[in-house]
Amino acid sequence: MKRFAVTTALAPLLLLVASLASAQSVMFDETGSLYQKQVREQSLIELLAMATPLVKSFDVVLFSEGVLSAPSHKVALASREGRSRIDHVNQQRASAQRGELRRSLTELFSQVKPPTARVTNLAAVLLRATNESRPILLLTDGRDETGRRASRLDDGNGVLVVLCPAKADNPSHELETFQTRRAAVLAMLPSASVFGCFQLNQAVERWAISASSATSVKLATLR
């Protein structure tokens, strides 16, 4: 079998392809106000792991106070074997990749523990989301304690926001609370997609499909 060395002319192209493969992001609310945070965390980890056939790497931002300066953590699969002609081999590889991603995310969530926020700032959270690689999946309770009127930040294309309940929410006003927070998000990001917490599965699925489609389109332009 012949071995081909990577020429200097191909190197920039390969670097570009590698960067395109991780052009998507996830943000998770660690402000301390999210209701059943550990449950949301585990659900998100499991759904992201199940998305590995479409998404191999992405950036994760675990934010609290100081969201605009919160670090971004890259999560990527180490194993990148191509597809086999044997179905059970592909199934084993897919299972191994899901396990790898699940472990990486679990380790990240357990090690990165931002301090509880003194004040939640929805506008700052959404501004950070618009500056991350898109599509971006943002899970938050959508609370805002700044008292400022929302103004448009961006069109919001490629931003998927999942609004989950906050600890302080009144269960009897669940619908009204969701509608108010959804309206606040759309006032700042009119084209964003906003989901309820029960729609997390749908949100992750759309995020993964959008990420895969965007990468395919960008790679096609290189041919």
C-alpha positions as CSV (number, residue, x, y, z in Angstrom):
1,M,0.0,0.0,0.0
2,K,1.3,3.4,-0.9
3,R,1.7,6.1,1.8
4,F,1.2,9.7,0.8
5,A,2.8,12.5,2.7
6,V,0.7,15.6,3.4
7,T,2.2,18.4,1.3
8,T,2.5,22.0,2.4
9,A,-0.1,22.9,-0.2
10,L,-2.7,20.5,1.4
11,A,-1.9,21.4,5.0
12,P,-4.0,24.7,5.1
13,L,-7.0,22.8,3.5
14,L,-6.8,20.0,6.0
15,L,-6.7,22.6,8.9
16,L,-9.8,24.3,7.4
17,V,-11.6,21.0,7.1
18,A,-10.8,20.2,10.8
19,S,-12.0,23.5,11.9
20,L,-15.3,23.1,10.0
21,A,-15.9,19.8,11.7
22,S,-16.3,21.5,15.1
23,A,-18.2,24.6,14.0
24,Q,-21.0,24.3,16.6
25,S,-21.4,25.1,20.3
26,V,-23.3,24.3,23.5
27,M,-24.0,26.6,26.4
28,F,-25.3,25.4,29.8
29,D,-26.7,27.6,32.7
30,E,-24.6,27.2,35.9
31,T,-25.8,30.4,37.5
32,G,-27.4,28.4,40.4
33,S,-31.0,29.3,39.6
34,L,-31.9,26.4,37.3
35,Y,-34.4,24.0,38.7
36,Q,-33.3,20.3,38.8
37,K,-29.9,21.3,37.3
38,Q,-28.4,17.8,37.6
39,V,-31.3,16.2,35.9
40,R,-31.0,18.7,33.0
41,E,-27.3,18.1,32.9
42,Q,-27.6,14.4,32.6
43,S,-30.3,14.6,30.0
44,L,-28.2,17.0,27.9
45,I,-25.1,14.8,28.2
46,E,-27.1,11.7,27.1
47,L,-28.7,13.4,24.1
48,L,-25.4,14.9,23.0
49,A,-23.8,11.5,23.2
50,M,-26.6,10.1,21.0
51,A,-25.9,12.8,18.4
52,T,-22.4,11.4,17.7
53,P,-23.2,10.0,14.3
54,L,-23.8,13.6,13.1
55,V,-21.5,15.6,15.4
56,K,-18.0,14.6,16.3
57,S,-16.8,17.8,18.2
58,F,-18.1,21.0,19.5
59,D,-17.3,23.8,22.0
60,V,-19.0,23.9,25.5
61,V,-19.5,27.0,27.6
62,L,-20.6,26.4,31.2
63,F,-21.6,29.9,32.3
64,S,-22.5,31.8,35.5
65,E,-21.7,35.3,36.4
66,G,-19.2,36.9,34.0
67,V,-20.7,35.0,31.0
68,L,-18.8,37.2,28.5
69,S,-15.5,36.0,29.9
70,A,-16.4,32.3,30.6
71,P,-13.9,29.9,29.0
72,S,-14.9,27.7,26.1
73,H,-14.0,24.0,26.3
74,K,-13.6,21.9,23.2
75,V,-15.1,18.4,23.3
76,A,-14.0,16.1,20.5
77,L,-13.9,12.4,19.8
78,A,-10.4,10.9,19.6
79,S,-11.5,8.0,17.4
80,R,-12.4,9.0,13.9
81,E,-12.5,5.7,11.9
82,G,-14.3,5.6,8.6
83,R,-17.4,3.5,8.0
84,S,-17.0,-0.3,7.6
85,R,-18.8,-2.5,5.1
86,I,-19.7,-4.7,8.1
87,D,-22.8,-3.4,10.0
88,H,-21.9,-4.8,13.4
89,V,-18.5,-3.1,13.3
90,N,-20.2,0.2,12.6
91,Q,-22.5,-0.4,15.5
92,Q,-19.6,-1.2,17.8
93,R,-17.8,2.0,16.7
94,A,-20.9,4.1,17.2
95,S,-21.4,2.7,20.7
96,A,-17.8,3.3,21.6
97,Q,-18.0,6.9,20.4
98,R,-21.1,7.6,22.4
99,G,-19.4,6.2,25.5
100,E,-16.3,8.3,24.8
101,L,-18.3,11.5,24.4
102,R,-20.5,10.7,27.4
103,R,-17.4,10.3,29.6
104,S,-15.8,13.5,28.3
105,L,-18.9,15.6,29.0
106,T,-19.4,14.0,32.4
107,E,-15.8,14.8,33.3
108,L,-16.2,18.4,32.0
109,F,-19.4,19.1,34.0
110,S,-17.9,17.6,37.2
111,Q,-14.7,19.6,37.0
112,V,-15.9,23.0,35.8
113,K,-18.0,24.5,38.6
114,P,-18.5,28.3,38.1
115,P,-19.5,30.2,41.3
116,T,-23.2,30.9,41.8
117,A,-24.2,34.2,40.1
118,R,-25.2,37.1,42.3
119,V,-27.3,38.5,39.4
120,T,-28.6,36.7,36.3
121,N,-28.2,38.7,33.1
122,L,-30.1,37.2,30.1
123,A,-28.9,39.9,27.6
124,A,-25.2,39.0,28.4
125,V,-26.0,35.3,28.0
126,L,-27.6,35.8,24.6
127,L,-24.8,38.1,23.5
128,R,-22.3,35.4,24.3
129,A,-24.4,32.9,22.4
130,T,-24.3,35.0,19.2
131,N,-20.5,35.1,19.4
132,E,-20.1,31.4,19.6
133,S,-19.9,29.0,16.6
134,R,-23.3,28.3,15.2
135,P,-25.5,26.4,15.4
136,I,-25.4,26.9,19.1
137,L,-27.6,25.1,21.7
138,L,-28.3,27.1,24.8
139,L,-30.0,25.6,27.9
140,T,-31.0,28.2,30.5
141,D,-33.9,29.1,32.8
142,G,-34.0,32.5,31.0
143,R,-34.2,34.5,34.2
144,D,-33.1,38.2,34.2
145,E,-32.5,40.2,37.3
146,T,-31.0,43.3,35.8
147,G,-34.3,45.1,35.3
148,R,-33.2,46.5,31.9
149,R,-35.4,46.6,28.9
150,A,-34.4,44.1,26.2
151,S,-33.1,45.4,22.9
152,R,-32.2,43.6,19.7
153,L,-28.7,42.0,19.7
154,D,-28.6,40.0,16.6
155,D,-31.0,38.2,14.1
156,G,-30.5,35.0,16.1
157,N,-30.2,32.6,13.1
158,G,-28.7,29.3,14.3
159,V,-29.3,30.0,18.0
160,L,-31.5,27.3,19.7
161,V,-32.6,28.3,23.2
162,V,-34.1,25.7,25.6
163,L,-36.0,27.4,28.4
164,C,-36.2,25.3,31.6
165,P,-37.9,26.2,34.9
166,A,-36.0,28.2,37.6
167,K,-36.0,27.2,41.3
168,A,-37.9,30.4,42.2
169,D,-40.7,29.9,39.6
170,N,-44.3,29.6,40.8
171,P,-45.6,26.3,39.3
172,S,-49.1,27.7,39.0
173,H,-47.7,30.4,36.6
174,E,-45.6,28.0,34.5
175,L,-47.2,28.9,31.1
176,E,-47.1,32.7,31.7
177,T,-43.5,32.5,32.9
178,F,-42.4,30.6,29.8
179,Q,-44.2,32.9,27.5
180,T,-42.7,36.0,29.1
181,R,-39.1,34.6,28.9
182,R,-39.7,33.4,25.4
183,A,-40.8,36.9,24.4
184,A,-37.7,38.4,26.1
185,V,-35.4,36.0,24.1
186,L,-37.1,36.8,20.8
187,A,-37.0,40.6,21.4
188,M,-33.2,40.3,21.5
189,L,-32.9,37.5,18.9
190,P,-35.9,37.6,16.6
191,S,-34.9,34.6,14.5
192,A,-33.8,32.3,17.3
193,S,-35.6,29.0,17.9
194,V,-37.0,28.8,21.4
195,F,-38.0,25.4,22.9
196,G,-39.6,24.4,26.2
197,C,-37.7,22.1,28.5
198,F,-39.8,19.1,27.5
199,Q,-38.6,19.7,23.9
200,L,-34.9,19.3,24.7
201,N,-34.8,16.1,22.6
202,Q,-36.1,18.1,19.6
203,A,-33.7,20.9,20.2
204,V,-30.6,18.7,20.3
205,E,-31.8,16.8,17.2
206,R,-32.2,20.0,15.2
207,W,-28.8,21.3,16.5
208,A,-27.1,18.1,15.4
209,I,-28.7,18.0,12.0
210,S,-28.0,21.7,11.4
211,A,-24.4,21.3,12.4
212,S,-24.0,18.3,10.1
213,S,-25.7,20.1,7.2
214,A,-23.6,23.2,7.6
215,T,-20.4,21.3,7.6
216,S,-21.4,19.4,4.5
217,V,-22.3,22.6,2.7
218,K,-19.0,24.2,3.6
219,L,-17.0,21.2,2.6
220,A,-18.8,21.1,-0.7
221,T,-17.6,24.6,-1.5
222,L,-14.0,23.4,-1.2
223,R,-14.3,20.8,-4.0
